[in-house]
Amino acid sequence: MTSWLFRITPSAFAIAAIAVPALAQGASTQWSQNPVADWLGGNTRFALDLSYRGTLPSVTGKPMGLGALGFDLHHVVSTATRDVGTVTAQGYLLRFDNANMRPGFAEGPDDWDWTWRILTFNYTALTDGWLNIKAGHLEMPYGLEWTFDSNGTLRDYQLSPNLGLKADWGVSVNGVLPDFEYEVSVTRGIGMEIRDIGDSYAVCGRVGTPSDRQLVMGLSAFHGDVISPGPLVNRTRVGVDVQRQLGAWTLLGELSVGDDNDDARTQAIAELNWVNNDESLMVYLQDIGRWRESSGNTDSLNRLALGAQYRPDNNWDLSAELRQDLEVFPDAERVFTLVAQVRYRF
């Protein structure tokens, strides 16, 4: 029964994302950004998203490419008297070119794939915002990533390498109160694709101070039997994240500890970024460290990343990042990598 329900979930949410706006009435605000949003009506934002990313690693010298063509829909479902919930749908057709490093759902180095980055309905009519229920393909509520949407960008907070999942199929409860905000999810532990991989599951949550403040702190936890290239991994993580804004500068940090099948794991992230006065340009420096223990031995990885993101208007997004491995695990090579991306939303 459960397997059947998860097979129909993407189709059900896709239908709801189109049908619900047509049935909704009494919307309080009109976001008229393009003809699709006008046709859907109500509190709707819709954008087409086109991007191409090129990656040049020094170890091979052969460029890799990732193209994406998708859409981003956000709709507030309303009645004549109140808002009921929000539909969020981000679906993308991906093209991999010579992608020797690729996500698990890609079948080969040159492949086409359709994926839902996010596909959720967040029911908000229970309270005045402190208790909501979300269902669908949702992002794991953990660490810095929960407060920064890095989907489709080069700037990344290493959620997938840490948890093995960035988004998963399931449900969550979430809310915002005056002094803190939270989300706790229970999901399948399968990642991007809907499939039966045994008794997998994941429980994840974060609670923190409001993300719009100059000082933001959060606590996160994760546990589950989750997908991996081999058998399911029993994974546990506990993390703390901090953000401090000082004018045009922001300092961010995250420390996560836990274990994979009783082998200790640690990940640390530090970032310093700067934005100009009109927030069209961001420059950032990241330091990423990982430590893993196995059979009494501890191995480590350390990587620096220097990146820039330029958004001259609401359509264009130009990004580039330099990555240098300072230390790598024994079964890997030190790599210098150049990544660049052109993105256009309309």
C-alpha positions as CSV (number, residue, x, y, z in Angstrom):
1,M,0.0,0.0,0.0
2,T,2.7,2.5,1.0
3,S,4.7,1.7,-2.2
4,W,1.7,2.3,-4.3
5,L,1.0,5.7,-2.6
6,F,4.5,6.9,-3.3
7,R,4.3,5.9,-6.9
8,I,1.3,8.2,-7.5
9,T,2.6,11.1,-5.4
10,P,4.4,13.0,-8.2
11,S,1.4,12.9,-10.6
12,A,-1.0,13.9,-7.8
13,F,1.1,16.9,-6.8
14,A,1.6,17.9,-10.4
15,I,-2.2,17.9,-11.0
16,A,-2.8,19.8,-7.8
17,A,-0.3,22.4,-8.7
18,I,-2.3,23.2,-11.8
19,A,-5.9,22.4,-10.7
20,V,-5.9,24.1,-7.2
21,P,-5.0,27.6,-8.5
22,A,-7.9,27.4,-10.9
23,L,-10.3,26.5,-8.1
24,A,-9.0,28.9,-5.5
25,Q,-10.9,32.1,-4.8
26,G,-10.5,35.3,-2.8
27,A,-6.7,35.7,-3.1
28,S,-5.4,38.8,-1.3
29,T,-2.4,39.6,-3.5
30,Q,-1.7,39.3,-7.2
31,W,1.9,38.5,-8.2
32,S,1.7,39.1,-12.0
33,Q,5.1,38.2,-13.3
34,N,4.2,36.5,-16.6
35,P,1.3,35.1,-18.6
36,V,1.4,31.7,-16.9
37,A,1.1,33.3,-13.5
38,D,-1.8,35.5,-14.8
39,W,-3.6,32.4,-16.2
40,L,-3.2,30.5,-12.9
41,G,-4.4,33.5,-11.0
42,G,-4.4,34.1,-7.3
43,N,-1.2,34.4,-5.3
44,T,1.0,32.8,-8.0
45,R,4.6,33.1,-9.0
46,F,5.8,31.1,-12.0
47,A,9.2,31.1,-13.8
48,L,10.9,29.1,-16.4
49,D,14.5,28.3,-15.4
50,L,17.3,27.6,-18.0
51,S,20.9,27.0,-17.0
52,Y,24.1,25.3,-18.1
53,R,27.1,24.5,-15.8
54,G,30.6,23.6,-17.0
55,T,33.1,21.8,-14.7
56,L,36.8,21.4,-15.5
57,P,38.7,19.2,-13.0
58,S,42.5,19.1,-13.2
59,V,42.7,15.4,-12.7
60,T,41.2,14.6,-16.1
61,G,41.4,18.0,-18.0
62,K,38.1,17.0,-19.7
63,P,35.1,19.4,-19.2
64,M,31.8,18.1,-17.8
65,G,28.5,19.7,-18.4
66,L,25.1,19.9,-16.8
67,G,22.2,21.6,-18.5
68,A,18.8,22.2,-16.8
69,L,15.5,23.3,-18.2
70,G,12.7,23.5,-15.7
71,F,10.0,25.5,-14.0
72,D,9.5,27.0,-10.5
73,L,5.9,27.4,-9.3
74,H,4.8,28.9,-6.0
75,H,1.1,29.2,-5.3
76,V,-0.8,30.3,-2.2
77,V,-4.1,28.4,-2.0
78,S,-6.8,30.6,-0.6
79,T,-10.5,30.7,0.1
80,A,-12.7,33.8,0.4
81,T,-11.6,34.4,4.0
82,R,-8.1,32.9,4.5
83,D,-5.0,31.2,3.1
84,V,-5.1,27.4,3.2
85,G,-1.6,26.4,2.2
86,T,1.2,26.7,-0.4
87,V,2.0,24.6,-3.4
88,T,5.7,24.6,-4.4
89,A,6.8,22.7,-7.5
90,Q,10.3,22.8,-9.0
91,G,10.6,20.3,-11.9
92,Y,13.7,20.0,-14.1
93,L,14.8,18.2,-17.2
94,L,18.6,17.6,-16.8
95,R,21.2,16.9,-19.4
96,F,24.5,15.3,-18.3
97,D,27.5,15.6,-20.6
98,N,30.7,13.6,-19.9
99,A,29.6,13.6,-16.2
100,N,32.0,11.1,-14.6
101,M,30.9,12.7,-11.2
102,R,27.1,12.6,-11.1
103,P,24.2,11.9,-8.8
104,G,23.1,8.4,-8.2
105,F,19.9,8.7,-10.3
106,A,21.8,9.5,-13.5
107,E,22.4,6.3,-15.4
108,G,25.5,7.3,-17.3
109,P,27.9,10.1,-18.1
110,D,25.7,11.2,-21.0
111,D,22.1,11.0,-19.9
112,W,18.8,12.8,-19.8
113,D,16.8,12.8,-16.6
114,W,13.7,14.4,-15.2
115,T,13.7,15.3,-11.5
116,W,11.6,17.1,-8.9
117,R,13.9,19.2,-6.8
118,I,10.9,20.3,-4.6
119,L,7.2,19.2,-4.9
120,T,5.2,20.0,-1.8
121,F,2.0,21.2,-0.4
122,N,2.3,23.0,3.0
123,Y,-1.0,23.1,4.8
124,T,-1.1,26.3,6.9
125,A,-4.8,26.6,7.9
126,L,-4.4,24.8,11.3
127,T,-3.0,27.8,13.2
128,D,-1.7,31.3,12.7
129,G,1.7,29.8,11.5
130,W,3.1,28.0,14.4
131,L,2.0,24.5,13.2
132,N,1.8,23.6,9.5
133,I,1.9,20.2,7.8
134,K,3.9,19.6,4.6
135,A,3.9,16.6,2.3
136,G,5.7,15.7,-0.9
137,H,9.3,15.8,-2.1
138,L,10.8,18.1,0.5
139,E,14.3,19.4,1.4
140,M,15.8,17.9,4.5
141,P,15.5,20.4,7.4
142,Y,19.2,20.4,8.5
143,G,21.9,22.9,9.0
144,L,22.7,26.0,7.0
145,E,21.0,24.6,3.9
146,W,17.6,25.0,5.6
147,T,18.0,28.7,5.7
148,F,19.7,29.2,2.3
149,D,18.2,27.7,-0.9
150,S,21.2,26.6,-2.8
151,N,19.3,24.6,-5.4
152,G,20.5,25.4,-8.9
153,T,23.5,27.4,-7.6
154,L,27.2,26.7,-7.2
155,R,27.2,27.7,-3.6
156,D,26.6,24.6,-1.6
157,Y,26.4,23.6,2.1
158,Q,27.3,19.9,1.6
159,L,23.9,18.5,2.7
160,S,24.1,15.5,0.4
161,P,27.6,14.4,1.3
162,N,26.8,14.7,5.0
163,L,23.3,13.1,5.2
164,G,23.3,11.1,1.9
165,L,20.1,13.0,1.1
166,K,19.3,16.6,0.1
167,A,15.6,16.1,-0.5
168,D,13.3,13.1,0.1
169,W,9.7,11.9,-0.2
170,G,7.7,12.2,3.0
171,V,5.9,14.6,5.4
172,S,6.9,17.2,8.0
173,V,5.5,19.6,10.6
174,N,6.9,23.1,10.6
175,G,6.2,26.5,12.0
176,V,7.3,30.0,12.8
177,L,7.0,31.6,16.3
178,P,8.3,35.0,17.5
179,D,11.6,33.7,18.8
180,F,12.2,30.5,16.8
181,E,11.3,28.5,13.8
182,Y,11.4,24.7,13.3
183,E,10.7,21.8,10.9
184,V,10.7,18.0,11.7
185,S,10.3,15.5,8.9
186,V,9.7,11.8,8.5
187,T,10.7,10.6,5.0
188,R,11.4,7.4,3.0
189,G,15.2,7.7,2.9
190,I,15.3,7.1,-0.8
191,G,16.3,10.5,-2.2
192,M,15.2,11.8,-5.6
193,E,13.5,8.8,-7.1
194,I,10.5,6.9,-5.9
195,R,11.5,3.2,-5.5
196,D,11.5,0.4,-3.0
197,I,14.9,-0.2,-1.5
198,G,13.8,-2.1,1.6
199,D,13.1,-0.8,5.1
200,S,14.6,2.6,4.6
201,Y,13.5,5.7,6.5
202,A,14.9,9.1,7.7
203,V,13.9,11.4,10.6
204,C,15.3,14.9,10.4
205,G,14.7,18.2,12.1
206,R,16.0,21.7,12.8
207,V,15.1,24.3,15.4
208,G,16.6,27.8,15.3
209,T,16.2,31.5,15.8
210,P,14.4,33.4,13.1
211,S,16.4,33.4,9.9
212,D,15.9,37.1,9.1
213,R,17.9,38.3,12.1
214,Q,21.6,39.4,12.1
215,L,22.5,36.6,14.4
216,V,21.0,33.2,13.6
217,M,21.7,29.9,15.5
218,G,20.2,26.5,14.9
219,L,20.4,22.9,16.2
220,S,19.8,19.9,13.8
221,A,19.5,16.2,14.1
222,F,19.1,13.3,11.7
223,H,18.8,9.5,12.0
224,G,17.8,6.8,9.6
225,D,18.6,3.8,7.3
226,V,19.1,5.6,4.0
227,I,20.1,5.0,0.4
228,S,23.7,4.5,-0.5
229,P,25.7,3.1,-3.5
230,G,25.6,-0.2,-1.6
231,P,23.5,-1.5,1.2
232,L,21.4,0.8,3.4
233,V,23.5,2.9,5.8
234,N,22.5,3.4,9.4
235,R,23.3,7.1,9.7
236,T,23.1,9.6,12.7
237,R,24.0,13.2,12.7
238,V,23.7,16.1,15.2
239,G,24.7,19.6,14.1
240,V,24.9,23.2,15.1
241,D,25.0,26.2,12.7
242,V,25.6,29.9,13.2
243,Q,25.3,33.0,11.0
244,R,26.4,36.5,11.9
245,Q,25.8,39.5,9.6
246,L,28.1,42.5,10.0
247,G,27.1,45.1,7.4
248,A,28.0,43.8,4.0
249,W,29.9,40.8,5.5
250,T,28.4,37.6,6.7
251,L,30.2,34.8,8.6
252,L,28.6,31.3,8.6
253,G,29.6,28.1,10.3
254,E,28.3,24.6,10.7
255,L,29.6,21.6,12.7
256,S,28.0,18.2,12.3
257,V,29.0,15.0,14.1
258,G,27.7,11.4,14.1
259,D,28.3,8.0,12.7
260,D,27.7,5.7,9.7
261,N,27.2,2.1,10.8
262,D,29.0,3.0,14.0
263,D,32.0,4.6,12.3
264,A,32.5,8.2,13.4
265,R,31.9,11.0,11.0
266,T,32.5,14.8,11.3
267,Q,31.9,17.6,8.9
268,A,32.7,21.3,9.4
269,I,31.9,24.3,7.1
270,A,33.0,27.9,7.4
271,E,32.1,30.7,5.0
272,L,32.8,34.4,4.8
273,N,30.9,36.3,2.1
274,W,30.5,39.9,1.0
275,V,27.7,41.6,-1.0
276,N,27.7,45.0,-2.7
277,N,25.3,47.8,-2.0
278,D,22.6,46.7,-4.4
279,E,23.1,43.0,-3.6
280,S,23.8,42.2,-7.3
281,L,27.3,40.8,-6.5
282,M,28.3,38.2,-3.9
283,V,31.9,37.0,-3.3
284,Y,32.4,34.1,-0.9
285,L,35.2,31.9,0.6
286,Q,34.4,28.5,1.9
287,D,36.4,26.0,3.9
288,I,35.0,22.5,4.1
289,G,36.4,19.7,6.3
290,R,35.4,16.1,6.7
291,W,36.8,13.4,9.0
292,R,35.8,9.7,8.9
293,E,36.9,6.9,11.2
294,S,37.0,3.2,10.2
295,S,38.8,0.3,11.8
296,G,40.5,2.6,14.3
297,N,42.0,4.9,11.5
298,T,40.9,8.5,10.9
299,D,41.0,9.9,7.4
300,S,40.3,13.6,6.5
301,L,39.4,15.8,3.6
302,N,39.9,19.6,3.4
303,R,38.7,21.8,0.5
304,L,38.8,25.5,-0.2
305,A,36.3,27.2,-2.5
306,L,36.4,30.8,-3.8
307,G,33.2,31.9,-5.7
308,A,31.3,34.8,-7.1
309,Q,27.7,35.2,-8.0
310,Y,26.5,38.1,-10.2
311,R,22.8,38.9,-10.7
312,P,22.5,42.2,-12.7
313,D,18.6,41.9,-12.8
314,N,15.8,39.5,-12.0
315,N,16.6,37.2,-15.0
316,W,20.3,36.6,-15.3
317,D,22.5,34.8,-12.8
318,L,26.2,34.3,-13.6
319,S,28.4,32.3,-11.3
320,A,31.9,30.9,-11.1
321,E,33.8,29.0,-8.4
322,L,37.4,27.8,-7.9
323,R,37.9,24.6,-5.7
324,Q,41.2,23.3,-4.4
325,D,41.6,20.1,-2.5
326,L,44.2,20.6,0.3
327,E,43.8,17.1,1.7
328,V,41.9,14.1,0.4
329,F,40.8,10.7,1.6
330,P,43.3,7.9,0.8
331,D,41.3,6.6,-2.1
332,A,41.1,9.9,-3.9
333,E,43.4,12.4,-5.7
334,R,43.9,16.1,-4.9
335,V,42.0,18.1,-7.6
336,F,41.8,21.7,-8.6
337,T,38.4,22.4,-10.2
338,L,36.9,25.4,-12.1
339,V,33.1,25.6,-12.3
340,A,31.1,28.2,-14.1
341,Q,27.3,28.5,-14.7
342,V,25.0,30.7,-16.7
343,R,21.4,30.8,-15.6
344,Y,18.3,32.7,-17.0
345,R,14.9,32.8,-15.3
346,F,11.9,34.3,-17.1
